[in-house]
Amino acid sequence: CALPICEAEPVLKQALKLYPGYLAGDNAYEKLAKLYRDQKKFAAERAVLESFAALDLSAVPARLRLIELQRDAKDWTALGETGRRLTAIDPLLPQGHEALSLSAEHLNRTDDAIKSLERLLLLDPDDLADLHYRLARVLHAKGKTVEAKRHVLLALEEAPRFRDAQQLLLKLAGK
């Protein structure tokens, strides 16, 4: 540990104890989280960001990073909550809807997953084929075969060699 970095952590922790409500730019929460990120102490970074996000209801960058950390940790419940809060701040950010859809898919909340995936489709996604495929899978699990076929065909229209989508189409066709 380099000397300035070793000295920074206790100073930042002390600043948080003395001024826990200071949330303006360049605050101790963000600096300590960055320090932990640079040191690859992701659990500590997540804890600091969660504390910061709980105090600052409009902390978009902190929530975006929390989404990454929670997704990597496969903490689907926390991911859903962070996604919900991010979409409340800015409903046009796709990351919030993506977090909600991943959480709902992994927690088998099909109605929530369908809603989030449909909203993501409206936000001009990067990987249209994958979104249509995921929506088709969720719709199939819900028993909505006609809608699932439509979305799996849309996925294959975007990416004709999408093997998983091809297999899902065969399953939907009853073969």
OpenMM code with the backbone's topology and positions (N, CA, C; nanometers):
from openmm import Vec3, app, unit

residues = "CYS ALA LEU PRO ILE CYS GLU ALA GLU PRO VAL LEU LYS GLN ALA LEU LYS LEU TYR PRO GLY TYR LEU ALA GLY ASP ASN ALA TYR GLU LYS LEU ALA LYS LEU TYR ARG ASP GLN LYS LYS PHE ALA ALA GLU ARG ALA VAL LEU GLU SER PHE ALA ALA LEU ASP LEU SER ALA VAL PRO ALA ARG LEU ARG LEU ILE GLU LEU GLN ARG ASP ALA LYS ASP TRP THR ALA LEU GLY GLU THR GLY ARG ARG LEU THR ALA ILE ASP PRO LEU LEU PRO GLN GLY HIS GLU ALA LEU SER LEU SER ALA GLU HIS LEU ASN ARG THR ASP ASP ALA ILE LYS SER LEU GLU ARG LEU LEU LEU LEU ASP PRO ASP ASP LEU ALA ASP LEU HIS TYR ARG LEU ALA ARG VAL LEU HIS ALA LYS GLY LYS THR VAL GLU ALA LYS ARG HIS VAL LEU LEU ALA LEU GLU GLU ALA PRO ARG PHE ARG ASP ALA GLN GLN LEU LEU LEU LYS LEU ALA GLY LYS".split()
positions = [
    Vec3(0.0854, -0.1183, 0.0000),
    Vec3(0.0000, 0.0000, 0.0000),
    Vec3(0.0897, 0.1242, 0.0000),
    Vec3(0.0720, 0.2085, -0.1002),
    Vec3(0.1512, 0.3319, -0.1085),
    Vec3(0.1154, 0.4229, 0.0080),
    Vec3(0.2113, 0.4954, 0.0560),
    Vec3(0.1920, 0.5783, 0.1741),
    Vec3(0.0758, 0.6759, 0.1624),
    Vec3(0.0621, 0.7536, 0.0537),
    Vec3(-0.0509, 0.8471, 0.0468),
    Vec3(-0.1862, 0.7757, 0.0497),
    Vec3(-0.1943, 0.6570, -0.0139),
    Vec3(-0.3206, 0.5830, -0.0145),
    Vec3(-0.3521, 0.5312, 0.1252),
    Vec3(-0.2506, 0.4804, 0.1943),
    Vec3(-0.2708, 0.4299, 0.3302),
    Vec3(-0.3164, 0.5411, 0.4242),
    Vec3(-0.2689, 0.6595, 0.3992),
    Vec3(-0.3086, 0.7727, 0.4832),
    Vec3(-0.4468, 0.8245, 0.4455),
    Vec3(-0.4867, 0.8080, 0.3219),
    Vec3(-0.6152, 0.8615, 0.2758),
    Vec3(-0.7333, 0.7890, 0.3376),
    Vec3(-0.7261, 0.6577, 0.3511),
    Vec3(-0.8407, 0.5818, 0.4005),
    Vec3(-0.8844, 0.6255, 0.5404),
    Vec3(-0.7947, 0.6332, 0.6386),
    Vec3(-0.8410, 0.6764, 0.7718),
    Vec3(-0.8907, 0.8208, 0.7743),
    Vec3(-0.8314, 0.9054, 0.6922),
    Vec3(-0.8756, 1.0450, 0.6859),
    Vec3(-1.0170, 1.0525, 0.6288),
    Vec3(-1.0432, 0.9765, 0.5235),
    Vec3(-1.1770, 0.9762, 0.4628),
    Vec3(-1.2804, 0.9154, 0.5580),
    Vec3(-1.2423, 0.8104, 0.6293),
    Vec3(-1.3348, 0.7508, 0.7271),
    Vec3(-1.3660, 0.8490, 0.8391),
    Vec3(-1.2658, 0.9232, 0.8816),
    Vec3(-1.2863, 1.0248, 0.9850),
    Vec3(-1.3774, 1.1355, 0.9340),
    Vec3(-1.3579, 1.1753, 0.8094),
    Vec3(-1.4435, 1.2788, 0.7499),
    Vec3(-1.5891, 1.2314, 0.7455),
    Vec3(-1.6104, 1.1040, 0.7177),
    Vec3(-1.7464, 1.0499, 0.7160),
    Vec3(-1.8083, 1.0502, 0.8552),
    Vec3(-1.7258, 1.0235, 0.9566),
    Vec3(-1.7768, 1.0270, 1.0945),
    Vec3(-1.8126, 1.1693, 1.1364),
    Vec3(-1.7275, 1.2636, 1.0989),
    Vec3(-1.7492, 1.4020, 1.1405),
    Vec3(-1.8595, 1.4705, 1.0606),
    Vec3(-1.8667, 1.4419, 0.9303),
    Vec3(-1.9627, 1.5090, 0.8414),
    Vec3(-2.0375, 1.4063, 0.7554),
    Vec3(-2.1182, 1.3200, 0.8166),
    Vec3(-2.1864, 1.2165, 0.7385),
    Vec3(-2.2897, 1.2735, 0.6406),
    Vec3(-2.3367, 1.3924, 0.6652),
    Vec3(-2.4381, 1.4521, 0.5795),
    Vec3(-2.3831, 1.5362, 0.4670),
    Vec3(-2.2498, 1.5476, 0.4564),
    Vec3(-2.1919, 1.6276, 0.3487),
    Vec3(-2.1944, 1.5459, 0.2201),
    Vec3(-2.2812, 1.5857, 0.1268),
    Vec3(-2.3028, 1.5088, 0.0049),
    Vec3(-2.2665, 1.5847, -0.1216),
    Vec3(-2.2162, 1.7054, -0.1058),
    Vec3(-2.1827, 1.7871, -0.2229),
    Vec3(-2.0706, 1.7209, -0.3020),
    Vec3(-2.0457, 1.7749, -0.4188),
    Vec3(-1.9425, 1.7196, -0.5051),
    Vec3(-1.8104, 1.7016, -0.4331),
    Vec3(-1.7381, 1.5988, -0.4724),
    Vec3(-1.6079, 1.5698, -0.4149),
    Vec3(-1.6188, 1.5340, -0.2669),
    Vec3(-1.7227, 1.4596, -0.2310),
    Vec3(-1.7427, 1.4236, -0.0907),
    Vec3(-1.6616, 1.2995, -0.0531),
    Vec3(-1.6561, 1.2729, 0.0767),
    Vec3(-1.5748, 1.1623, 0.1277),
    Vec3(-1.6283, 1.0261, 0.0852),
    Vec3(-1.7595, 1.0133, 0.0671),
    Vec3(-1.8166, 0.8856, 0.0229),
    Vec3(-1.7619, 0.8467, -0.1146),
    Vec3(-1.7682, 0.9406, -0.2072),
    Vec3(-1.7228, 0.9115, -0.3426),
    Vec3(-1.5722, 0.8856, -0.3478),
    Vec3(-1.4975, 0.9629, -0.2705),
    Vec3(-1.3519, 0.9438, -0.2688),
    Vec3(-1.3147, 0.8090, -0.2073),
    Vec3(-1.3810, 0.7725, -0.0978),
    Vec3(-1.3516, 0.6449, -0.0329),
    Vec3(-1.3932, 0.5291, -0.1231),
    Vec3(-1.5067, 0.5414, -0.1913),
    Vec3(-1.5502, 0.4368, -0.2840),
    Vec3(-1.4494, 0.4199, -0.3974),
    Vec3(-1.3987, 0.5319, -0.4493),
    Vec3(-1.2983, 0.5237, -0.5562),
    Vec3(-1.1697, 0.4594, -0.5049),
    Vec3(-1.1309, 0.4933, -0.3835),
    Vec3(-1.0122, 0.4334, -0.3239),
    Vec3(-1.0288, 0.2817, -0.3141),
    Vec3(-1.1435, 0.2372, -0.2654),
    Vec3(-1.1700, 0.0932, -0.2546),
    Vec3(-1.1761, 0.0270, -0.3922),
    Vec3(-1.2308, 0.0971, -0.4886),
    Vec3(-1.2373, 0.0410, -0.6244),
    Vec3(-1.0967, 0.0233, -0.6805),
    Vec3(-1.0126, 0.1231, -0.6624),
    Vec3(-0.8749, 0.1141, -0.7109),
    Vec3(-0.7989, 0.0011, -0.6423),
    Vec3(-0.8328, -0.0256, -0.5149),
    Vec3(-0.7679, -0.1328, -0.4402),
    Vec3(-0.8357, -0.2680, -0.4632),
    Vec3(-0.9402, -0.2680, -0.5454),
    Vec3(-1.0181, -0.3883, -0.5750),
    Vec3(-1.0840, -0.4478, -0.4505),
    Vec3(-1.1218, -0.3605, -0.3577),
    Vec3(-1.1983, -0.4006, -0.2389),
    Vec3(-1.3452, -0.3712, -0.2684),
    Vec3(-1.4050, -0.4580, -0.3499),
    Vec3(-1.5378, -0.4294, -0.4030),
    Vec3(-1.6483, -0.4370, -0.2977),
    Vec3(-1.6337, -0.5229, -0.1988),
    Vec3(-1.7347, -0.5297, -0.0924),
    Vec3(-1.7349, -0.3994, -0.0119),
    Vec3(-1.6169, -0.3470, 0.0163),
    Vec3(-1.6074, -0.2207, 0.0903),
    Vec3(-1.6587, -0.1053, 0.0046),
    Vec3(-1.6267, -0.1076, -0.1244),
    Vec3(-1.6762, -0.0035, -0.2146),
    Vec3(-1.8288, -0.0052, -0.2180),
    Vec3(-1.8847, -0.1244, -0.2260),
    Vec3(-2.0305, -0.1363, -0.2307),
    Vec3(-2.0942, -0.0829, -0.1028),
    Vec3(-2.0365, -0.1142, 0.0103),
    Vec3(-2.0916, -0.0668, 0.1380),
    Vec3(-2.0913, 0.0858, 0.1446),
    Vec3(-1.9835, 0.1473, 0.1004),
    Vec3(-1.9748, 0.2939, 0.1018),
    Vec3(-2.0766, 0.3543, 0.0047),
    Vec3(-2.0868, 0.2967, -0.1143),
    Vec3(-2.1815, 0.3490, -0.2134),
    Vec3(-2.3261, 0.3315, -0.1669),
    Vec3(-2.3559, 0.2212, -0.0990),
    Vec3(-2.4913, 0.2012, -0.0472),
    Vec3(-2.5243, 0.3051, 0.0599),
    Vec3(-2.4271, 0.3367, 0.1448),
    Vec3(-2.4484, 0.4407, 0.2457),
    Vec3(-2.4723, 0.5759, 0.1803),
    Vec3(-2.3917, 0.6063, 0.0805),
    Vec3(-2.4046, 0.7327, 0.0094),
    Vec3(-2.5392, 0.7421, -0.0624),
    Vec3(-2.5772, 0.6354, -0.1328),
    Vec3(-2.7025, 0.6355, -0.2088),
    Vec3(-2.8236, 0.6452, -0.1165),
    Vec3(-2.8120, 0.5912, 0.0044),
    Vec3(-2.9226, 0.6010, 0.1000),
    Vec3(-2.9435, 0.7448, 0.1455),
    Vec3(-2.8368, 0.8229, 0.1487),
    Vec3(-2.8457, 0.9626, 0.1919),
    Vec3(-2.8770, 1.0580, 0.0770),
    Vec3(-2.8168, 1.0328, -0.0384),
    Vec3(-2.8357, 1.1205, -0.1543),
    Vec3(-2.9315, 1.0530, -0.2515),
    Vec3(-3.0544, 1.0977, -0.2512),
    Vec3(-3.1579, 1.0330, -0.3309),
    Vec3(-3.1418, 1.0552, -0.4805),
    Vec3(-3.0509, 1.1429, -0.5207),
    Vec3(-3.0301, 1.1685, -0.6634),
    Vec3(-2.8901, 1.1275, -0.7098),
    Vec3(-2.8274, 1.0369, -0.6402),
    Vec3(-2.6906, 0.9944, -0.6717),
    Vec3(-2.6909, 0.8934, -0.7865),
    Vec3(-2.6998, 0.9418, -0.9084),
    Vec3(-2.7059, 0.8540, -1.0248),
    Vec3(-2.5741, 0.7782, -1.0459),
    Vec3(-2.4573, 0.8440, -1.0476),
    Vec3(-2.3335, 0.7684, -1.0700),
    Vec3(-2.3102, 0.6590, -0.9648),
    Vec3(-2.3439, 0.6869, -0.8409),
    Vec3(-2.3276, 0.5860, -0.7358),
    Vec3(-2.4189, 0.4669, -0.7620),
    Vec3(-2.5404, 0.4932, -0.8040),
    Vec3(-2.6339, 0.3842, -0.8323),
    Vec3(-2.5925, 0.3047, -0.9564),
    Vec3(-2.5364, 0.3723, -1.0551),
    Vec3(-2.4876, 0.3009, -1.1733),
    Vec3(-2.3754, 0.2039, -1.1353),
    Vec3(-2.2865, 0.2482, -1.0496),
    Vec3(-2.1774, 0.1609, -1.0044),
    Vec3(-2.2320, 0.0497, -0.9151),
    Vec3(-2.3302, 0.0821, -0.8307),
    Vec3(-2.3914, -0.0207, -0.7466),
    Vec3(-2.4546, -0.1306, -0.8314),
    Vec3(-2.5171, -0.0924, -0.9415),
    Vec3(-2.5769, -0.1912, -1.0309),
    Vec3(-2.4700, -0.2885, -1.0806),
    Vec3(-2.3535, -0.2367, -1.1192),
    Vec3(-2.2447, -0.3233, -1.1642),
    Vec3(-2.2006, -0.4187, -1.0536),
    Vec3(-2.1810, -0.3644, -0.9339),
    Vec3(-2.1341, -0.4463, -0.8219),
    Vec3(-2.2376, -0.5511, -0.7819),
    Vec3(-2.3639, -0.5126, -0.7778),
    Vec3(-2.4686, -0.6060, -0.7374),
    Vec3(-2.4887, -0.7145, -0.8438),
    Vec3(-2.4774, -0.6766, -0.9701),
    Vec3(-2.4887, -0.7756, -1.0782),
    Vec3(-2.3738, -0.8758, -1.0696),
    Vec3(-2.2525, -0.8261, -1.0475),
    Vec3(-2.1368, -0.9152, -1.0360),
    Vec3(-2.1481, -1.0074, -0.9150),
    Vec3(-2.2078, -0.9573, -0.8069),
    Vec3(-2.2256, -1.0370, -0.6847),
    Vec3(-2.3489, -1.1270, -0.6924),
    Vec3(-2.4258, -1.1126, -0.7997),
    Vec3(-2.5499, -1.1880, -0.8187),
    Vec3(-2.6477, -1.1667, -0.7033),
    Vec3(-2.6512, -1.0441, -0.6533),
    Vec3(-2.7456, -1.0055, -0.5477),
    Vec3(-2.8697, -0.9487, -0.6168),
    Vec3(-2.9582, -1.0372, -0.6606),
    Vec3(-3.0708, -0.9997, -0.7453),
    Vec3(-3.1721, -0.9119, -0.6737),
    Vec3(-3.1916, -0.9342, -0.5447),
    Vec3(-3.2871, -0.8524, -0.4696),
    Vec3(-3.2382, -0.7078, -0.4601),
    Vec3(-3.1124, -0.6903, -0.4217),
    Vec3(-3.0552, -0.5555, -0.4128),
    Vec3(-3.0485, -0.4899, -0.5504),
    Vec3(-3.0184, -0.5691, -0.6527),
    Vec3(-3.0125, -0.5161, -0.7888),
    Vec3(-3.1477, -0.4610, -0.8311),
    Vec3(-3.2537, -0.5322, -0.7986),
    Vec3(-3.3873, -0.4849, -0.8319),
    Vec3(-3.4214, -0.3549, -0.7612),
    Vec3(-3.3843, -0.3450, -0.6339),
    Vec3(-3.4128, -0.2238, -0.5573),
    Vec3(-3.3340, -0.1045, -0.6128),
    Vec3(-3.2073, -0.1250, -0.6450),
    Vec3(-3.1270, -0.0170, -0.7014),
    Vec3(-3.1816, 0.0241, -0.8378),
    Vec3(-3.2216, -0.0733, -0.9181),
    Vec3(-3.2809, -0.0428, -1.0481),
    Vec3(-3.4098, 0.0368, -1.0335),
    Vec3(-3.4916, -0.0007, -0.9361),
    Vec3(-3.6173, 0.0711, -0.9115),
    Vec3(-3.5895, 0.2161, -0.8733),
    Vec3(-3.4921, 0.2357, -0.7870),
    Vec3(-3.4596, 0.3726, -0.7444),
    Vec3(-3.3989, 0.4541, -0.8580),
    Vec3(-3.3185, 0.3893, -0.9408),
    Vec3(-3.2585, 0.4610, -1.0539),
    Vec3(-3.3655, 0.5011, -1.1554),
    Vec3(-3.4605, 0.4138, -1.1824),
    Vec3(-3.5664, 0.4499, -1.2771),
    Vec3(-3.6573, 0.5581, -1.2203),
    Vec3(-3.6666, 0.5662, -1.0880),
    Vec3(-3.7447, 0.6742, -1.0272),
    Vec3(-3.6744, 0.8087, -1.0473),
    Vec3(-3.5422, 0.8073, -1.0479),
    Vec3(-3.4659, 0.9303, -1.0687),
    Vec3(-3.4696, 0.9707, -1.2162),
    Vec3(-3.4401, 0.8737, -1.3039),
    Vec3(-3.4363, 0.9018, -1.4471),
    Vec3(-3.4895, 0.7803, -1.5234),
    Vec3(-3.6161, 0.7827, -1.5613),
    Vec3(-3.6750, 0.6664, -1.6287),
    Vec3(-3.6217, 0.6417, -1.7701),
    Vec3(-3.5427, 0.7332, -1.8222),
    Vec3(-3.4883, 0.7142, -1.9566),
    Vec3(-3.3504, 0.6494, -1.9577),
    Vec3(-3.2972, 0.6195, -1.8399),
    Vec3(-3.1689, 0.5493, -1.8335),
    Vec3(-3.1935, 0.3996, -1.8490),
    Vec3(-3.1361, 0.3372, -1.9504),
    Vec3(-3.1613, 0.1935, -1.9705),
    Vec3(-3.1039, 0.1053, -1.8600),
    Vec3(-3.0006, 0.1509, -1.7903),
    Vec3(-2.9380, 0.0685, -1.6869),
    Vec3(-3.0353, 0.0314, -1.5752),
    Vec3(-3.1241, 0.1238, -1.5404),
    Vec3(-3.2224, 0.0945, -1.4367),
    Vec3(-3.3189, -0.0140, -1.4794),
    Vec3(-3.3675, -0.0051, -1.6025),
    Vec3(-3.4594, -0.1060, -1.6540),
    Vec3(-3.3892, -0.2403, -1.6731),
    Vec3(-3.2638, -0.2356, -1.7143),
    Vec3(-3.1858, -0.3585, -1.7291),
    Vec3(-3.1685, -0.4268, -1.5935),
    Vec3(-3.1386, -0.3477, -1.4908),
    Vec3(-3.1248, -0.4040, -1.3566),
    Vec3(-3.2565, -0.4656, -1.3101),
    Vec3(-3.3663, -0.3952, -1.3345),
    Vec3(-3.4978, -0.4480, -1.2963),
    Vec3(-3.5292, -0.5779, -1.3696),
    Vec3(-3.4977, -0.5825, -1.4985),
    Vec3(-3.5294, -0.7034, -1.5754),
    Vec3(-3.4435, -0.8216, -1.5312),
    Vec3(-3.3141, -0.7995, -1.5091),
    Vec3(-3.2274, -0.9082, -1.4630),
    Vec3(-3.2729, -0.9607, -1.3273),
    Vec3(-3.3045, -0.8691, -1.2382),
    Vec3(-3.3519, -0.9079, -1.1055),
    Vec3(-3.4791, -0.9900, -1.1159),
    Vec3(-3.5745, -0.9417, -1.1926),
    Vec3(-3.7022, -1.0108, -1.2060),
    Vec3(-3.6849, -1.1472, -1.2725),
    Vec3(-3.5988, -1.1554, -1.3730),
    Vec3(-3.5757, -1.2839, -1.4396),
    Vec3(-3.5172, -1.3861, -1.3431),
    Vec3(-3.4191, -1.3446, -1.2642),
    Vec3(-3.3541, -1.4382, -1.1724),
    Vec3(-3.4400, -1.4720, -1.0511),
    Vec3(-3.5314, -1.3843, -1.0158),
    Vec3(-3.6205, -1.4101, -0.9019),
    Vec3(-3.7543, -1.4687, -0.9468),
    Vec3(-3.7631, -1.5035, -1.0760),
    Vec3(-3.8837, -1.5638, -1.1345),
    Vec3(-4.0088, -1.4788, -1.1153),
    Vec3(-3.9918, -1.3486, -1.1293),
    Vec3(-4.1065, -1.2568, -1.1270),
    Vec3(-4.1345, -1.2188, -1.2725),
    Vec3(-4.2078, -1.3065, -1.3413),
    Vec3(-4.2238, -1.2934, -1.4858),
    Vec3(-4.2964, -1.1659, -1.5264),
    Vec3(-4.3985, -1.1251, -1.4516),
    Vec3(-4.4713, -1.0033, -1.4894),
    Vec3(-4.3795, -0.8813, -1.4857),
    Vec3(-4.2984, -0.8722, -1.3808),
    Vec3(-4.2037, -0.7601, -1.3698),
    Vec3(-4.0978, -0.7666, -1.4797),
    Vec3(-4.0520, -0.8879, -1.5107),
    Vec3(-3.9514, -0.9033, -1.6157),
    Vec3(-4.0075, -0.8604, -1.7509),
    Vec3(-4.1310, -0.9007, -1.7799),
    Vec3(-4.1935, -0.8622, -1.9069),
    Vec3(-4.2038, -0.7109, -1.9174),
    Vec3(-4.2505, -0.6484, -1.8112),
    Vec3(-4.2671, -0.5029, -1.8115),
    Vec3(-4.1327, -0.4320, -1.8338),
    Vec3(-4.0295, -0.4764, -1.7634),
    Vec3(-3.8979, -0.4124, -1.7763),
    Vec3(-3.8368, -0.4355, -1.9138),
    Vec3(-3.8502, -0.5557, -1.9667),
    Vec3(-3.7939, -0.5847, -2.0983),
    Vec3(-3.8673, -0.5072, -2.2076),
    Vec3(-3.9984, -0.4936, -2.1948),
    Vec3(-4.0731, -0.4142, -2.2929),
    Vec3(-4.0310, -0.2677, -2.2879),
    Vec3(-4.0050, -0.2172, -2.1688),
    Vec3(-3.9590, -0.0776, -2.1576),
    Vec3(-3.8199, -0.0616, -2.2169),
    Vec3(-3.7349, -0.1608, -2.1949),
    Vec3(-3.6001, -0.1555, -2.2524),
    Vec3(-3.6052, -0.1520, -2.4051),
    Vec3(-3.6968, -0.2249, -2.4632),
    Vec3(-3.7095, -0.2255, -2.6084),
    Vec3(-3.7437, -0.0868, -2.6627),
    Vec3(-3.8113, -0.0063, -2.5831),
    Vec3(-3.8485, 0.1290, -2.6252),
    Vec3(-3.7315, 0.2273, -2.6180),
    Vec3(-3.6241, 0.1887, -2.5495),
    Vec3(-3.5120, 0.2803, -2.5257),
    Vec3(-3.3967, 0.2622, -2.6239),
    Vec3(-3.4244, 0.2082, -2.7424),
    Vec3(-3.3229, 0.1920, -2.8463),
    Vec3(-3.2007, 0.1162, -2.7934),
    Vec3(-3.2187, -0.0127, -2.7602),
    Vec3(-3.1104, -0.0903, -2.6986),
    Vec3(-2.9980, -0.1226, -2.7964),
    Vec3(-2.8820, -0.1530, -2.7404),
    Vec3(-2.7662, -0.1916, -2.8207),
    Vec3(-2.7836, -0.3308, -2.8801),
    Vec3(-2.8317, -0.4254, -2.7994),
    Vec3(-2.8444, -0.5639, -2.8427),
    Vec3(-2.9918, -0.6008, -2.8515),
    Vec3(-3.0525, -0.5609, -2.9595),
    Vec3(-3.1951, -0.5830, -2.9811),
    Vec3(-3.2285, -0.7320, -2.9863),
    Vec3(-3.1432, -0.8109, -3.0481),
    Vec3(-3.1681, -0.9546, -3.0595),
    Vec3(-3.1744, -1.0203, -2.9222),
    Vec3(-3.0824, -0.9868, -2.8357),
    Vec3(-3.0804, -1.0465, -2.7020),
    Vec3(-3.2044, -1.0072, -2.6226),
    Vec3(-3.2447, -0.8821, -2.6324),
    Vec3(-3.3641, -0.8382, -2.5588),
    Vec3(-3.4893, -0.9094, -2.6071),
    Vec3(-3.5042, -0.9229, -2.7377),
    Vec3(-3.6199, -0.9951, -2.7902),
    Vec3(-3.6163, -1.1417, -2.7462),
    Vec3(-3.4984, -1.2004, -2.7463),
    Vec3(-3.4845, -1.3390, -2.7021),
    Vec3(-3.5209, -1.3540, -2.5542),
    Vec3(-3.4676, -1.2661, -2.4712),
    Vec3(-3.4989, -1.2733, -2.3275),
    Vec3(-3.6479, -1.2548, -2.3032),
    Vec3(-3.7086, -1.1599, -2.3754),
    Vec3(-3.8521, -1.1376, -2.3609),
    Vec3(-3.9298, -1.2611, -2.4070),
    Vec3(-3.8857, -1.3236, -2.5148),
    Vec3(-3.9510, -1.4455, -2.5626),
    Vec3(-3.9422, -1.5569, -2.4588),
    Vec3(-3.8275, -1.5713, -2.3950),
    Vec3(-3.8119, -1.6733, -2.2901),
    Vec3(-3.9080, -1.6501, -2.1747),
    Vec3(-3.9167, -1.5249, -2.1304),
    Vec3(-4.0046, -1.4921, -2.0175),
    Vec3(-4.1511, -1.5118, -2.0567),
    Vec3(-4.1860, -1.4691, -2.1767),
    Vec3(-4.3236, -1.4872, -2.2236),
    Vec3(-4.3583, -1.6354, -2.2355),
    Vec3(-4.2637, -1.7144, -2.2820),
    Vec3(-4.2846, -1.8596, -2.2905),
    Vec3(-4.3064, -1.9186, -2.1513),
    Vec3(-4.2268, -1.8756, -2.0553),
    Vec3(-4.2433, -1.9236, -1.9181),
    Vec3(-4.3801, -1.8843, -1.8614),
    Vec3(-4.4313, -1.7736, -1.9061),
    Vec3(-4.5624, -1.7245, -1.8612),
    Vec3(-4.6765, -1.7958, -1.9349),
    Vec3(-4.6431, -1.8699, -2.0410),
    Vec3(-4.7451, -1.9414, -2.1168),
    Vec3(-4.8026, -1.8617, -2.2318),
    Vec3(-4.7388, -1.7499, -2.2654),
    Vec3(-4.7852, -1.6652, -2.3757),
    Vec3(-4.7075, -1.7021, -2.5018),
    Vec3(-4.7485, -1.8131, -2.5623),
    Vec3(-4.6747, -1.8713, -2.6741),
    Vec3(-4.6745, -1.7824, -2.7982),
    Vec3(-4.7892, -1.7246, -2.8311),
    Vec3(-4.7973, -1.6419, -2.9525),
    Vec3(-4.7028, -1.5225, -2.9425),
    Vec3(-4.7061, -1.4527, -2.8283),
    Vec3(-4.6175, -1.3376, -2.8098),
    Vec3(-4.4713, -1.3821, -2.8064),
    Vec3(-4.4446, -1.4975, -2.7445),
    Vec3(-4.3078, -1.5489, -2.7381),
    Vec3(-4.2551, -1.5785, -2.8781),
    Vec3(-4.3385, -1.6397, -2.9633),
    Vec3(-4.2968, -1.6679, -3.1015),
    Vec3(-4.2631, -1.5384, -3.1752),
    Vec3(-4.3475, -1.4373, -3.1559),
    Vec3(-4.3241, -1.3088, -3.2224),
    Vec3(-4.1877, -1.2523, -3.1848),
    Vec3(-4.1557, -1.2549, -3.0548),
    Vec3(-4.0293, -1.1952, -3.0105),
    Vec3(-3.9086, -1.2809, -3.0480),
    Vec3(-3.9246, -1.4120, -3.0480),
    Vec3(-3.8106, -1.4946, -3.0888),
    Vec3(-3.7848, -1.4763, -3.2386),
    Vec3(-3.8906, -1.4568, -3.3174),
    Vec3(-3.8710, -1.4284, -3.4606),
    Vec3(-3.8052, -1.2921, -3.4817),
    Vec3(-3.8419, -1.1952, -3.3983),
    Vec3(-3.7766, -1.0637, -3.4069),
    Vec3(-3.6283, -1.0750, -3.3696),
    Vec3(-3.5975, -1.1609, -3.2721),
    Vec3(-3.4573, -1.1833, -3.2355),
    Vec3(-3.3813, -1.2450, -3.3518),
    Vec3(-3.4451, -1.3421, -3.4172),
    Vec3(-3.3789, -1.4075, -3.5304),
    Vec3(-3.3696, -1.3168, -3.6524),
    Vec3(-3.4610, -1.2234, -3.6638),
    Vec3(-3.4521, -1.1249, -3.7719),
    Vec3(-3.3272, -1.0385, -3.7546),
    Vec3(-3.2961, -1.0050, -3.6300),
    Vec3(-3.1767, -0.9246, -3.5999),
    Vec3(-3.0483, -1.0067, -3.6102),
    Vec3(-3.0559, -1.1320, -3.5640),
    Vec3(-2.9371, -1.2178, -3.5608),
    Vec3(-2.9777, -1.3591, -3.6039),
    Vec3(-2.9775, -1.3866, -3.7348),
    Vec3(-3.0278, -1.5145, -3.7854),
    Vec3(-2.9545, -1.6385, -3.7321),
    Vec3(-2.8314, -1.6241, -3.6906),
    Vec3(-2.7540, -1.7392, -3.6403),
    Vec3(-2.7556, -1.7505, -3.4883),
    Vec3(-2.8463, -1.6834, -3.4236),
    Vec3(-2.8581, -1.6831, -3.2776),
    Vec3(-2.9086, -1.8214, -3.2350),
    Vec3(-2.8168, -1.9087, -3.1960),
    Vec3(-2.8455, -2.0496, -3.1696),
    Vec3(-2.9527, -2.0677, -3.0616),
    Vec3(-2.9435, -1.9955, -2.9503),
    Vec3(-3.0425, -2.0103, -2.8427),
    Vec3(-3.1819, -1.9704, -2.8902),
    Vec3(-3.1888, -1.8669, -2.9713),
    Vec3(-3.3181, -1.8234, -3.0248),
    Vec3(-3.3732, -1.9281, -3.1212),
    Vec3(-3.2862, -1.9887, -3.2000),
    Vec3(-3.3308, -2.0949, -3.2902),
    Vec3(-3.3887, -2.2121, -3.2107),
    Vec3(-3.3214, -2.2494, -3.1039),
    Vec3(-3.3689, -2.3609, -3.0210),
    Vec3(-3.5006, -2.3270, -2.9523),
    Vec3(-3.5151, -2.2031, -2.9081),
    Vec3(-3.6404, -2.1628, -2.8457),
    Vec3(-3.7546, -2.1649, -2.9487),
    Vec3(-3.7259, -2.1237, -3.0695),
    Vec3(-3.8289, -2.1268, -3.1741),
    Vec3(-3.8740, -2.2710, -3.2012),
    Vec3(-3.7795, -2.3630, -3.2053),
    Vec3(-3.8157, -2.5041, -3.2235),
    Vec3(-3.9025, -2.5539, -3.1079),
    Vec3(-3.8664, -2.5145, -2.9879),
    Vec3(-3.9452, -2.5534, -2.8708),
    Vec3(-4.0857, -2.4947, -2.8787),
    Vec3(-4.0944, -2.3694, -2.9198),
    Vec3(-4.2256, -2.3039, -2.9313),
    Vec3(-4.3110, -2.3644, -3.0427),
    Vec3(-4.2428, -2.4130, -3.1474),
    Vec3(-4.3145, -2.4747, -3.2580),
    Vec3(-4.3571, -2.6184, -3.2244),
    Vec3(-4.3098, -2.6670, -3.1093),
    Vec3(-4.3505, -2.7998, -3.0641),
    Vec3(-4.2697, -2.9119, -3.1240),
    Vec3(-4.1447, -2.8840, -3.1613),
    Vec3(-4.0590, -2.9893, -3.2200),
    Vec3(-3.9424, -3.0178, -3.1310),
] * unit.nanometer
topology = app.Topology()
chain = topology.addChain("A")
for resn in residues:
    res = topology.addResidue(resn, chain)
    for name in ("N", "CA", "C"):
        topology.addAtom(name, app.Element.getBySymbol(name[0]), res)
